[in-house]
Amino acid sequence: ASFKGKHATGGDLSQSEEDQWLMGLLRAHAGAIIMGLKTLLEETRSLPQLNAGRGPIYHVEDPALQDLRRKLGGGRERVIFVTASARLDPAQYRIFDGDAVEPFVLTTRSGAARLRGKGLNILIAGDGEGVDFLQAMRMLRKELGIERLLCEGGPVLYGNMLRAGMIDEKFV
């Protein structure tokens, strides 16, 4: 969560060289990144210069950090977007093109039904109104082998994960 800059997501701050390096370092150590779909939507809207208006990719860009990731045994980078409503057109966002990272959408059973046929990697955790985070974390570890999950927010996702007891470490 960011409280500086022009935009609530901190997307304008994330364009600094220092922040990109630091996020790359954290990402190099993670098995996957998890974030709310609203973060992608907002950063795409507020930063139209990124990828011809098709939004950020959320991956390790620095070659030295890519090398570190390989040395640590990190495979293809994964980004998991959480959304209960699953209102998404993947064609609007470069991250779903599949060449830089492996994206997933973590949603409920009803959200998955809305996304069917859109060519997405869909993870289902929850039958009700919201994502079941305990079920989701178990699934991410068992089915995808993710041991370290980096939460890149925003505050709604972080708050839900915190209430579910899913936050082990904080980087402030």
Beta strands, then each sheet from edge to edge (+ up, - down):
strand 1: 32-36
strand 2: 78-82
strand 3: 102-107
strand 4: 121-124
strand 5: 149-151
sheet 1: 4+ 3+ 2+ 1+ 5+
end
